[in-house]
Amino acid sequence: MGKSLDEIRAVAGTGHLGLALACAITGDVETGRRAVASFLADAEFPYEDLYPMAVLYDWCHDLLAADEEAGIRRMLIDGCFKRMARRGIWRSFSYRIHRYSVDIGICAIALYHRDPFGEYALEFLKPHVIDAIKVLDDVFCDGEWPEGFDLNRAATGDAFRLMWALKTATGDDLMAASPHMRNAAQYIVYCSKPDCLVYPGGNNDQPALSDRDRETLLYAAAEFRDPYAQYFLNKCPCKLFAPEQSQIWRNLLWYDQSISEKPLDELPRSRIFRGHGLVIARSAWGWDAADKRLPASWISFRCGKYFGQECHYDNNHFEIYYKGELAIDSGRYDEDWGLERSPESILRSQMFNYYRRAIAHNTVLVYDPLEKMEMGVVNDGGQKEVSFQDGISNDPETYDPGPPLLQERRPNLSWIGDRGRWDTAEMLAYAGNNLFTYVCGDATKSYSERKMRSFVRQLFYVQPDLVVVFDRLVSTERGFRKTWLLHSIIEPRLHASGRFEIRYNGGRLACVPLLPDQRSIQRVGGAGKEFLVGDAQYACGPKASSGRRTPLHFGELPGAWRVEISPRVPWDEDYFLNVMLLTDKESKVLPEVTREDAGPESIGLSIALPYQRRVAVSFARGPKPSATLLIEDHARVLFDGAMPDSVVLEKGRI
């Protein structure tokens, strides 16, 4: 490499693995012994994760004393056996399979030719890894992970770790032909907001960019010479994104400064992740400066299948960001697992009764007072519990039943063995470009068929500042109360005209409700009522009602308020229509909305916006959704046309 020992030590860092890598590169015995001594003296040794121990064992093997070598080898083997025995985690639809596979895989590589266990471990791992890769590539080929952004770090990130280890040790490159791995960087790039927080869907208690995301981008850039991943690595200013001193050794292995950059501005501003049913769009690329927020909006929309217990009941949910979190995914991940085993204990949990459920999201409720929710949670009027049926787990487990090791799983819970079992919702249509994003989601099957006949949501996001949401709901009984939800961090301002505003940090959301014609609008929240479900009050984090109280992590914004819109007159079929304008916090500007219905079968709007812009939209009434859009700027037509009735990928994608 042409560098001295001191230079290599400087770029490898002073952590255990940095010193071990410096030793492996230079052969310096003193550096290697420092790595071993520091590792064995660490207060956290032996580690919960096995792979750091396995890497050090491999890189410094020849420097280990006989008792050290035997002791570490025994811990590696014992740790692997414990992981192999935990059958419940060998589900290809769970992030845990990647967390455990990387431990066992790297241990197997380190022990290969040194202990018969190495070969045995690889044989054990092979069918599980093959099945897990099928899930990644056949179900989530766009690069996303369905259990949320936080758990993507322990799924895609660990999958990259294992695949790089196998490539280095065996020459087999499992990444090269993988569409999921090729697109993994796109998921991180699109999920990131200007303030360095990220898409918070699913169980997520670390909703900010981290060095684990940087690690995944390092792998992606190195494998695919991805110019956008390289740009993100080089330009992202987020402090938590920067690696800790103990982790900078990764740069020595994977950072390649010869990879050219391409600015994110060259990417489409909208992208669909089809497997999860997730759309993310924005008005501009970039990050906030230390003294100034980027004037850019960011939205997400989720409507898709169910994939497991870490997922939420959030179909047809959207989030809106402009200079701050305005329409949020509310609640907090309190890690109350175990409480679900008892109807008495589960009723104390904010996580189970609120955070995971539809009531915590910007979607709709249809309240049937006789509905009994699975697991005994409080009836929120929302989407049905899918993860359990009659008290038995209903989560997808494997892609297919496969070889004997996988056949121990329940065949009816394999993805291809029971197609359609988890089809709770469908993205009917999507179109995205640098002018607008349109989505249409059908979440009917997310709700009990005893109360819901149809719930279709259509959403327009016209860059940079307009969001229009149109919903058609048909209930089985007109007496079931329907409620449209919008969550916020601080108290919304309700005005006598019926409109409302949400202000947070530097941004403002001004909403003009139009349908139902006769409606009630109320605020719910405030001290002691932040997470109200019916008459049940819940608290999270440091005040968790379950008693499992932990401090909030950086970037966690549980919220405290929501707006509820309901029809005053009950009908089987109801329409909700809301127009939202995004502005700077100090602004008092409102969208000027005029109804321009073309007849009884359609609903039309003309929306006058700041700076001599106008948007006209129309929606069809009835069971077959359709929409049109007109965008004018200073009377110049930028777009005029009908929306598609299917998913249309962005330009350049296949």
C-alpha positions in Angstrom: 0.0 0.0 0.0 3.0 2.2 0.2 2.2 3.4 3.7 4.2 3.1 6.9 2.9 1.3 10.0 2.1 4.6 11.8 0.1 5.7 8.7 -1.9 2.5 8.6 -2.5 2.6 12.3 -3.8 6.2 11.9 -6.4 5.2 9.2 -7.3 1.9 10.9 -8.1 3.5 14.3 -7.3 2.4 17.8 -10.3 0.0 18.2 -9.7 -3.8 18.5 -10.4 -4.6 14.9 -8.5 -1.5 13.7 -5.4 -2.7 15.4 -6.0 -6.3 14.2 -6.4 -5.1 10.6 -3.2 -3.0 10.9 -1.5 -6.2 12.1 -2.9 -8.3 9.2 -1.7 -5.7 6.7 1.8 -5.0 8.1 2.5 -8.2 10.0 3.5 -6.1 13.0 3.4 -8.4 16.0 3.3 -5.7 18.6 0.2 -4.1 17.0 -1.5 -7.6 16.9 -0.8 -8.3 20.5 -2.2 -4.9 21.5 -5.3 -5.8 19.6 -5.6 -9.2 21.4 -4.8 -7.8 24.9 -7.3 -4.9 24.4 -10.0 -7.2 23.2 -9.6 -9.7 26.1 -9.5 -6.9 28.6 -12.7 -5.2 27.3 -15.4 -5.1 30.0 -18.0 -6.2 27.4 -16.1 -9.3 26.4 -17.4 -11.8 25.4 -19.7 -9.7 23.1 -23.3 -10.2 22.3 -22.3 -10.2 18.6 -19.9 -13.0 17.7 -18.5 -11.7 14.4 -16.1 -9.1 15.9 -14.6 -11.9 18.0 -14.4 -14.2 15.0 -12.7 -11.5 12.9 -10.1 -10.8 15.5 -9.5 -14.5 16.0 -8.9 -14.9 12.2 -6.7 -11.8 11.7 -4.6 -12.4 14.8 -4.7 -16.2 15.1 -1.0 -16.8 14.8 -0.4 -14.4 17.7 -2.8 -16.1 20.2 -1.4 -18.1 23.0 -2.7 -21.7 23.1 -5.1 -21.0 26.0 -6.3 -17.8 24.3 -6.9 -19.6 21.0 -8.7 -22.5 22.7 -10.8 -20.2 24.8 -12.0 -17.9 22.0 -12.6 -20.9 19.7 -14.8 -22.5 22.4 -16.8 -19.3 22.8 -17.3 -19.0 19.1 -18.5 -22.6 18.8 -20.7 -22.4 21.9 -22.2 -19.1 20.7 -23.0 -20.5 17.3 -24.7 -23.6 18.7 -26.9 -21.3 20.9 -27.9 -19.4 17.8 -28.6 -22.5 15.8 -30.9 -23.8 18.5 -33.1 -20.7 18.5 -35.4 -22.0 15.8 -37.8 -19.1 16.3 -35.4 -16.7 14.7 -34.7 -18.6 11.5 -37.5 -16.9 9.7 -36.5 -15.5 6.3 -39.0 -12.6 6.8 -37.3 -11.4 10.0 -34.2 -9.2 10.3 -33.0 -11.6 12.9 -32.0 -14.3 10.4 -29.4 -11.9 8.9 -28.2 -10.8 12.4 -27.6 -14.5 13.3 -26.4 -15.5 9.9 -23.6 -13.0 9.9 -22.4 -14.2 13.3 -22.4 -17.9 12.3 -21.1 -17.3 8.8 -18.1 -15.3 9.9 -17.4 -17.7 12.7 -17.5 -20.6 10.2 -15.0 -18.8 7.9 -12.7 -18.0 10.8 -12.8 -21.7 12.0 -12.6 -23.3 8.6 -9.5 -25.5 8.3 -9.0 -24.9 12.1 -11.9 -26.8 13.5 -14.5 -29.2 12.0 -17.2 -26.9 13.2 -16.4 -24.4 10.5 -17.6 -26.7 7.7 -20.6 -27.9 9.8 -21.7 -24.3 10.4 -21.6 -23.4 6.7 -23.6 -26.4 5.8 -26.2 -25.5 8.5 -26.3 -21.9 7.2 -26.6 -22.6 3.5 -30.3 -23.4 3.1 -31.3 -20.5 5.4 -29.2 -18.0 3.6 -30.5 -19.2 0.2 -34.1 -18.8 1.4 -33.4 -15.4 2.9 -31.8 -14.2 -0.3 -34.9 -15.3 -2.2 -37.0 -13.0 0.1 -34.6 -10.1 -0.5 -34.5 -10.5 -4.3 -38.0 -11.8 -5.1 -40.1 -9.8 -2.6 -38.0 -6.7 -1.9 -36.1 -6.3 -5.1 -36.2 -2.5 -4.9 -33.8 -2.5 -1.9 -36.2 -1.9 1.0 -36.7 -3.9 4.2 -40.4 -4.2 5.4 -39.8 -4.1 9.1 -38.7 -0.5 8.9 -35.6 1.6 8.4 -34.1 0.9 11.7 -34.3 -2.9 11.2 -32.9 -2.5 7.7 -29.6 -1.9 9.5 -29.8 -5.4 10.9 -31.1 -7.0 7.7 -29.6 -5.5 4.6 -26.6 -4.3 6.5 -25.8 -7.7 8.0 -26.6 -9.4 4.7 -23.9 -7.2 3.1 -21.5 -8.1 5.9 -22.0 -11.8 5.3 -21.8 -11.6 1.5 -18.6 -9.6 1.6 -17.1 -12.1 4.0 -18.1 -15.0 1.7 -16.8 -13.2 -1.3 -13.4 -12.5 0.4 -13.1 -16.1 1.7 -14.5 -18.1 -1.1 -14.6 -15.9 -4.2 -18.4 -16.4 -4.5 -20.1 -13.1 -5.0 -23.7 -13.3 -3.9 -24.2 -9.6 -4.2 -23.4 -9.1 -7.9 -26.6 -10.5 -9.3 -28.8 -9.4 -6.4 -31.4 -6.7 -7.2 -32.0 -6.0 -3.6 -28.4 -5.4 -2.7 -27.9 -3.3 -5.9 -30.9 -1.1 -4.8 -30.1 -1.0 -1.1 -28.4 2.3 -1.3 -31.5 3.9 -2.9 -33.6 2.9 0.1 -31.2 4.8 2.5 -30.9 7.8 0.2 -34.7 8.2 -0.3 -35.6 7.6 3.3 -33.3 10.3 4.5 -34.9 13.7 5.3 -33.0 17.1 5.1 -32.7 17.1 9.0 -31.0 13.7 8.9 -34.0 11.9 10.4 -35.3 9.0 8.4 -38.5 7.3 7.4 -39.8 6.0 10.8 -42.1 3.2 9.6 -42.3 0.0 11.5 -40.8 -0.6 15.0 -38.2 2.1 15.0 -36.4 3.6 18.0 -33.4 5.0 16.2 -35.0 7.3 13.6 -31.9 9.2 12.6 -29.0 8.4 10.2 -26.3 6.4 11.8 -22.9 5.0 11.1 -24.6 1.6 10.4 -26.3 3.3 7.4 -22.8 4.6 6.4 -21.5 1.1 6.6 -24.2 -0.2 4.3 -23.5 2.5 1.8 -19.8 1.7 2.0 -20.5 -1.9 1.0 -22.9 -0.8 -1.8 -20.5 1.7 -3.2 -17.6 -0.8 -3.2 -19.5 -3.7 -4.7 -21.5 -1.8 -7.4 -19.3 1.4 -7.8 -22.5 3.2 -7.0 -22.0 6.9 -7.7 -25.0 8.1 -5.7 -23.9 6.1 -2.6 -20.4 7.6 -3.0 -21.9 11.1 -3.1 -23.9 10.4 0.0 -20.9 9.1 1.8 -18.8 12.1 0.9 -21.4 14.9 1.4 -23.8 13.9 4.2 -23.1 16.3 7.1 -25.0 14.4 9.8 -22.8 13.9 12.9 -24.3 10.5 13.8 -23.6 9.3 10.2 -19.8 9.7 10.8 -18.1 6.6 12.0 -16.8 6.3 15.5 -13.1 6.0 16.0 -13.4 2.3 16.7 -15.1 1.7 13.3 -12.9 3.7 10.9 -11.1 0.6 9.9 -13.9 -0.2 7.5 -12.8 2.7 5.4 -9.5 1.0 4.9 -11.2 -2.1 3.5 -14.2 -0.6 1.6 -13.8 3.1 0.9 -12.6 3.6 -2.7 -11.9 7.2 -3.5 -11.6 6.3 -7.2 -15.4 5.7 -7.4 -16.9 8.7 -9.2 -19.8 10.7 -7.6 -23.1 11.7 -9.2 -25.1 14.3 -7.4 -28.4 13.2 -5.9 -30.1 16.0 -8.0 -29.8 13.6 -11.0 -32.1 11.1 -9.3 -35.9 11.2 -9.7 -37.5 13.0 -6.7 -40.0 10.2 -6.3 -39.4 6.5 -5.9 -41.6 3.5 -5.2 -40.4 0.5 -3.2 -42.9 -2.1 -4.6 -42.4 -5.0 -2.2 -43.3 -3.0 0.9 -45.8 -0.8 -0.8 -43.9 2.4 0.0 -43.6 5.6 -1.9 -41.2 8.4 -0.9 -41.1 11.8 -2.7 -39.4 15.1 -2.1 -39.1 18.6 -3.7 -35.3 18.9 -3.6 -32.2 17.0 -2.5 -29.8 18.2 0.2 -29.4 18.7 3.9 -30.1 21.4 6.4 -27.2 23.7 7.2 -26.1 24.5 10.7 -27.9 27.8 10.7 -30.6 27.3 8.0 -33.2 24.6 7.1 -33.4 23.4 3.6 -36.6 24.7 1.9 -37.6 21.2 0.8 -40.6 19.0 1.5 -40.6 15.2 1.9 -43.5 12.8 2.0 -44.0 9.1 2.4 -47.0 6.9 1.6 -47.5 3.3 2.6 -50.0 0.8 1.3 -49.0 -2.9 1.0 -48.8 -6.4 2.3 -48.2 -7.5 5.9 -44.8 -9.0 6.7 -44.4 -9.6 10.4 -44.7 -8.4 14.0 -42.3 -5.6 13.6 -44.6 -4.0 11.0 -47.4 -1.6 11.7 -51.1 -1.5 10.8 -50.6 1.6 8.8 -51.9 1.0 5.3 -52.9 4.2 3.4 -50.8 6.2 5.9 -48.8 9.3 4.8 -46.2 11.5 6.5 -45.3 15.1 5.6 -42.1 17.0 6.3 -41.3 20.6 5.5 -38.6 22.3 7.6 -39.8 20.0 10.4 -42.1 17.1 11.1 -45.7 18.2 10.3 -47.8 15.1 9.7 -46.1 12.4 11.7 -46.0 8.7 12.5 -46.8 9.0 16.2 -46.2 6.9 19.3 -43.0 5.2 20.5 -41.4 1.7 20.3 -41.3 0.7 24.0 -40.2 -2.9 23.4 -43.1 -4.4 25.3 -42.6 -7.8 23.8 -43.7 -10.5 26.2 -46.7 -8.5 27.4 -48.8 -10.0 24.5 -48.9 -13.3 26.3 -51.4 -12.0 28.8 -54.6 -10.1 28.1 -54.2 -8.3 31.4 -50.6 -7.2 30.8 -51.0 -6.2 27.2 -53.7 -3.7 28.1 -50.9 -1.6 29.8 -48.8 -1.3 26.7 -48.7 1.9 24.6 -46.8 -0.1 22.0 -49.5 -2.7 21.4 -52.6 -0.6 21.9 -51.4 2.6 20.1 -48.0 2.7 18.4 -48.4 -0.3 16.1 -52.1 0.3 15.4 -54.0 2.4 12.8 -54.9 5.0 15.4 -51.3 6.2 15.6 -51.1 6.8 11.9 -52.5 9.3 9.3 -55.1 6.9 7.9 -58.8 6.3 8.9 -60.8 4.5 11.5 -64.2 2.8 11.2 -65.5 2.1 14.7 -67.6 -1.0 15.2 -68.4 -1.2 19.0 -68.7 -5.0 18.8 -65.4 -5.6 17.2 -63.0 -7.7 19.3 -59.4 -7.2 18.4 -57.0 -10.2 18.3 -54.6 -10.3 21.3 -57.2 -8.5 23.5 -55.9 -5.0 22.6 -58.3 -2.0 22.9 -60.6 -1.5 20.0 -59.2 1.6 18.2 -61.6 1.3 15.2 -58.6 0.6 13.0 -57.0 -2.1 11.0 -57.2 -5.7 12.1 -54.5 -7.7 13.9 -52.8 -10.0 11.4 -49.7 -11.3 13.3 -51.9 -13.6 15.4 -54.9 -15.7 14.6 -56.7 -17.3 17.5 -53.6 -16.7 19.5 -51.3 -18.5 17.1 -48.5 -16.7 15.1 -49.6 -15.9 11.6 -46.4 -14.2 10.4 -44.7 -15.3 7.1 -41.7 -17.4 8.0 -39.8 -18.7 4.9 -39.9 -18.0 1.2 -40.6 -21.7 0.4 -40.6 -24.9 2.6 -37.3 -25.9 1.0 -34.8 -28.5 2.3 -35.2 -30.4 5.6 -33.8 -27.7 7.8 -36.5 -25.3 6.5 -39.3 -27.9 6.5 -39.3 -27.7 10.3 -41.1 -24.4 9.8 -44.8 -24.5 9.2 -45.3 -25.0 5.4 -48.5 -22.9 5.4 -46.5 -19.9 6.6 -44.1 -20.0 3.6 -44.5 -17.1 1.1 -45.1 -19.2 -2.0 -46.9 -21.9 -0.1 -49.8 -19.6 0.7 -49.8 -16.7 -1.6 -52.3 -14.1 -0.7 -52.5 -14.9 3.0 -50.9 -11.5 3.9 -52.4 -9.4 1.1 -53.9 -6.8 3.4 -53.6 -3.9 0.9 -52.5 -3.1 -2.6 -50.9 -0.1 -4.3 -53.3 0.3 -7.3 -51.6 3.1 -9.1 -48.4 5.2 -8.9 -46.7 7.8 -11.0 -43.8 10.0 -10.0 -41.6 12.6 -11.6 -40.0 16.0 -10.8 -43.4 17.8 -11.0 -45.7 15.6 -9.0 -46.3 12.2 -7.3 -49.6 10.4 -7.5 -50.6 7.3 -5.5 -53.7 5.2 -5.2 -54.0 2.6 -2.4 -56.6 0.1 -1.6 -56.6 -0.8 2.1 -60.0 -2.5 2.3 -58.6 -5.9 3.3 -56.7 -4.3 6.2 -59.9 -3.9 8.1 -62.4 -6.5 9.3 -64.8 -7.4 6.5 -67.6 -7.1 9.2 -67.2 -3.3 9.1 -65.4 -2.3 5.9 -66.5 -2.8 2.3 -64.0 -0.4 0.7 -61.3 2.1 1.6 -59.4 3.6 -1.3 -57.1 6.6 -0.9 -55.8 8.8 -3.7 -53.0 11.3 -2.9 -51.4 14.0 -5.0 -48.2 15.6 -4.0 -47.5 18.6 -6.3 -44.0 19.9 -5.7 -42.9 21.7 -3.7 -45.8 22.5 -1.4 -49.2 21.0 -2.2 -50.8 17.7 -0.9 -54.3 16.6 -1.8 -55.8 13.5 -0.2 -59.1 12.0 -1.4 -60.7 9.0 0.3 -63.7 6.8 -0.4 -65.0 4.7 2.5 -67.9 2.3 2.4 -68.8 0.6 5.7 -71.2 -2.3 6.2 -73.3 -0.2 8.5 -73.9 3.5 8.4 -73.8 3.7 12.1 -70.1 2.9 12.3 -68.3 6.2 12.9 -65.6 7.0 10.4 -62.6 9.1 11.4 -59.9 10.7 9.3 -56.7 11.2 11.3 -53.7 13.6 11.1 -51.1 13.5 13.8 -48.7 16.3 15.0 -46.1 17.0 17.6 -47.6 20.3 18.9 -51.2 21.4 19.2 -53.0 22.1 15.9 -54.7 25.5 15.5 -58.4 25.1 14.6 -60.1 28.1 12.9 -63.7 29.0 12.8 -63.7 28.6 9.0 -63.0 24.8 9.5 -59.4 24.9 8.4 -56.5 24.0 10.7 -52.8 24.6 10.9 -49.8 22.7 12.2 -46.5 24.5 12.9 -43.3 22.9 13.9 -39.7 24.1 13.7 -39.5 26.1 10.6 -42.5 24.6 8.8 -46.3 25.0 8.6 -49.1 22.8 7.2 -52.3 24.6 6.4 -55.2 22.2 5.8 -58.5 23.1 4.1 -61.1 20.2 4.6 -63.7 20.0 1.9 -65.5 16.7 2.4 -67.6 15.5 4.1 -69.8 18.5 3.5 -71.2 18.2 7.0 -68.3 17.4 9.3 -67.0 17.7 12.8 -63.3 18.5 13.4 -61.7 18.1 16.8 -58.3 18.1 18.5 -57.3 15.1 20.7 -54.2 15.2 22.8 -52.2 17.2 25.3 -50.9 16.4 28.7 -52.1 12.9 29.7 -54.0 12.4 26.5 -51.2 12.1 24.0 -52.0 8.5 23.1 -55.7 8.2 23.9 -57.5 5.1 22.6 -61.2 5.4 23.4 -61.1 6.0 27.2 -57.8 4.3 27.7 -54.8 6.7 28.2 -51.2 5.5 27.4 -47.8 7.0 28.0 -44.4 6.1 26.4 -40.7 6.3 26.9 -39.7 7.7 30.3 -43.4 7.5 31.4 -44.3 4.3 29.7 -47.7 2.9 31.0 -46.3 -0.6 30.7 -43.7 0.2 33.4 -40.8 -0.5 30.9 -39.5 3.0 31.0 -36.6 4.1 28.9 -35.3 7.5 27.7 -36.1 8.6 24.2 -33.3 8.3 21.6 -32.1 11.0 19.4 -34.7 12.0 16.8 -37.6 10.2 18.5 -40.7 12.4 18.2 -43.7 10.5 19.6 -46.1 13.4 19.1 -48.9 14.5 21.4 -51.8 15.6 19.2 -54.1 14.5 16.4 -56.9 16.1 14.4 -60.0 13.9 13.9 -62.5 14.6 11.1 -65.8 12.7 11.0 -69.1 13.1 9.1 -71.9 14.6 11.2 -74.5 12.6 9.3 -73.9 8.8 9.1 -73.9 7.1 5.7 -72.6 3.8 4.3 -70.5 5.7 1.7 -68.4 8.7 2.8 -65.8 10.8 1.0 -63.0 12.7 2.7 -61.2 15.4 0.8 -58.4 17.6 2.3 -56.1 20.1 0.7 -52.8 20.9 2.5 -50.3 23.7 1.7 -46.8 23.6 3.1 -45.2 27.0 3.9 -42.7 28.6 6.2 -43.7 28.8 9.8 -44.5 32.5 9.8 -46.6 32.4 6.7 -50.4 33.0 6.8 -51.0 32.0 3.2 -53.8 29.6 2.4 -54.6 27.7 -0.7 -57.6 29.2 -2.5 -59.8 26.3 -3.3 -62.8 26.4 -5.6 -65.1 23.4 -6.4 -65.3 22.7 -10.1 -67.3 19.4 -10.2 -68.0 18.3 -13.8 -71.2 16.5 -12.7 -72.5 14.2 -10.0 -70.0 11.4 -10.8 -66.9 13.5 -10.2 -65.3 15.9 -7.7 -63.2 18.7 -9.1 -61.0 21.4 -7.5 -59.2 24.4 -8.7 -56.4 25.4 -6.3 -54.7 28.8 -6.5 -51.2 28.8 -5.0 -48.6 31.4 -4.2 -46.5 32.8 -7.0 -49.2 32.7 -9.7 -49.5 28.9 -9.7 -52.7 26.9 -10.2 -53.4 23.2 -9.7 -56.7 21.6 -10.8 -57.5 18.0 -9.8 -60.6 15.8 -10.3 -61.6 12.5 -8.8 -64.2 10.1 -9.9 -66.9 9.1 -7.4 -67.8 5.4 -7.0 -65.9 2.1 -6.8 -63.5 2.7 -9.7 -60.9 5.3 -8.8 -59.6 7.7 -11.4 -58.1 11.2 -11.3 -56.8 14.0 -13.5 -54.3 16.7 -12.9 -53.5 20.1 -14.3 -50.5 22.1 -13.2 -50.0 25.8 -14.4 -47.2 28.2 -13.6 -47.9 31.8 -14.7 -50.7 30.4 -16.9 -48.1 28.1 -18.6 -49.3 24.5 -18.6 -46.7 22.2 -17.1 -48.8 19.1 -17.0 -52.4 18.2 -18.1 -53.5 14.6 -18.1 -55.2 11.6 -16.5 -53.4 9.5 -13.9 -52.6 5.9 -14.6 -54.6 3.0 -13.2 -51.4 0.9 -12.5 -47.9 1.4 -11.1 -45.7 3.2 -13.6 -42.0 3.1 -12.6 -39.8 6.2 -12.7 -37.9 7.0 -15.9 -35.0 4.7 -16.3 -36.3 1.9 -14.0 -37.4 -1.6 -15.1 
